[in-house]
């Protein structure tokens, strides 16, 4: 029996943006996810797509499956467009689907935003530390 077509990438991207995803609560390898997150800095869509193709299946078998399936099931309960098709894709082909890659991309964006905030806070703290008096013991 031939495989059915997956949810198209653009629709998967739109759905993933509306899912309740949180990089902080997903039990993922952040080092693997950072490969995609740092590709975002270059803004080269071919490099980003290549990193997504390289990393998504690995993340899927290492725990993304639970997080992604839960978020998509929740989206089905909320009646979001394309959620049932995305759920069928994930249940059938897991990390080899456009929706799985779209979810990884959303999580990578969250990770990169979090890294930027932490970098900013560290630089602010470093500047302030230089202006303090050393402790006298």
C-alpha positions as CSV (number, residue, x, y, z in Angstrom):
1,X,0.0,0.0,0.0
2,X,1.5,3.4,-1.0
3,X,2.3,5.9,1.8
4,X,0.1,8.9,2.0
5,X,1.5,12.3,1.5
6,X,2.8,14.2,4.6
7,X,1.4,17.5,5.7
8,X,3.2,20.1,3.5
9,X,6.1,22.0,5.1
10,X,4.5,25.4,5.0
11,X,1.4,24.1,6.8
12,X,3.6,22.2,9.2
13,X,5.5,25.4,10.0
14,X,2.3,27.3,10.7
15,X,0.9,24.5,12.9
16,X,4.2,24.1,14.8
17,X,4.2,27.9,15.6
18,X,0.8,27.4,17.3
19,X,1.7,24.3,19.4
20,X,2.4,24.5,23.1
21,X,6.1,23.8,22.9
22,X,8.7,24.7,25.5
23,X,12.4,24.0,25.1
24,X,12.8,24.2,28.9
25,X,10.4,21.3,29.6
26,X,11.3,19.2,26.6
27,X,13.8,16.5,27.6
28,X,16.1,16.9,24.6
29,X,19.8,17.0,24.0
30,X,20.4,20.7,24.0
31,X,23.8,20.2,22.3
32,X,22.0,18.5,19.3
33,X,19.4,21.2,19.2
34,X,22.0,23.9,19.3
35,X,23.3,22.6,16.0
36,X,20.1,23.8,14.5
37,X,19.9,26.9,16.7
38,X,23.3,28.2,15.6
39,X,22.5,27.5,12.0
40,X,19.7,30.1,12.4
41,X,22.3,32.8,13.0
42,X,23.6,32.4,9.4
43,X,20.1,32.8,7.9
44,X,21.0,30.4,5.1
45,X,17.8,28.4,4.6
46,X,19.7,25.6,2.9
47,X,22.0,25.2,5.8
48,X,19.1,25.3,8.3
49,X,17.2,22.7,6.3
50,X,20.3,20.5,6.2
51,X,20.8,20.7,9.9
52,X,17.1,19.9,10.5
53,X,17.3,16.8,8.2
54,X,20.5,15.8,10.1
55,X,19.2,16.2,13.7
56,X,15.5,15.7,13.8
57,X,15.4,11.9,13.7
58,X,18.1,11.7,16.4
59,X,16.1,14.0,18.6
60,X,13.0,12.1,17.9
61,X,14.3,8.8,19.2
62,X,16.0,10.5,22.2
63,X,12.8,12.0,23.6
64,X,11.3,14.5,21.2
65,X,8.6,11.9,20.4
66,X,6.8,12.3,23.7
67,X,7.0,16.1,23.7
68,X,5.9,16.4,20.1
69,X,3.1,13.9,20.2
70,X,1.7,15.5,23.4
71,X,1.7,19.0,21.9
72,X,0.0,17.8,18.7
73,X,-2.6,15.8,20.6
74,X,-3.3,18.9,22.6
75,X,-3.6,20.8,19.3
76,X,-6.1,18.3,18.1
77,X,-8.1,18.8,21.3
78,X,-8.1,22.5,20.7
79,X,-9.3,22.0,17.2
80,X,-6.3,23.5,15.4
81,X,-6.3,23.1,11.6
82,X,-4.0,20.4,10.4
83,X,-3.4,18.9,13.8
84,X,-5.1,15.6,13.0
85,X,-3.0,15.2,9.8
86,X,0.2,16.1,11.8
87,X,-0.7,13.6,14.4
88,X,-1.2,10.9,11.8
89,X,2.2,11.8,10.2
90,X,4.0,11.7,13.5
91,X,2.5,8.4,14.5
92,X,3.3,6.9,11.1
93,X,6.7,8.3,10.3
94,X,7.9,10.1,13.5
95,X,11.1,12.2,13.0
96,X,11.1,11.9,9.2
97,X,8.1,14.2,8.8
98,X,7.8,17.9,8.0
99,X,5.9,18.5,11.2
100,X,8.7,16.9,13.3
101,X,11.3,19.2,11.5
102,X,9.0,22.2,12.1
103,X,8.8,21.4,15.8
104,X,12.6,21.1,16.0
105,X,12.9,24.5,14.3
106,X,10.5,26.1,16.8
107,X,12.4,24.6,19.7
108,X,15.7,25.7,18.2
109,X,14.4,29.3,17.9
110,X,13.4,29.2,21.5
111,X,16.8,27.9,22.5
112,X,18.6,30.6,20.5
113,X,16.4,33.3,22.1
114,X,17.2,31.9,25.6
115,X,20.9,31.9,24.8
116,X,20.8,35.5,23.6
117,X,19.1,36.6,26.9
118,X,21.7,34.7,28.9
119,X,24.5,36.2,26.9
120,X,23.1,39.7,27.5
121,X,22.6,39.1,31.2
122,X,26.2,37.8,31.5
123,X,27.6,40.9,29.7
124,X,25.6,43.2,32.0
125,X,26.7,41.4,35.1
126,X,30.4,41.3,33.9
127,X,30.3,45.1,33.3
128,X,28.8,45.7,36.8
129,X,31.3,43.4,38.4
130,X,34.2,45.4,37.1
131,X,32.8,48.5,38.9
132,X,32.6,46.9,42.3
133,X,35.1,47.0,45.1
134,X,37.0,43.8,45.8
135,X,36.0,42.2,49.0
136,X,38.4,43.0,51.9
137,X,39.2,39.9,53.9
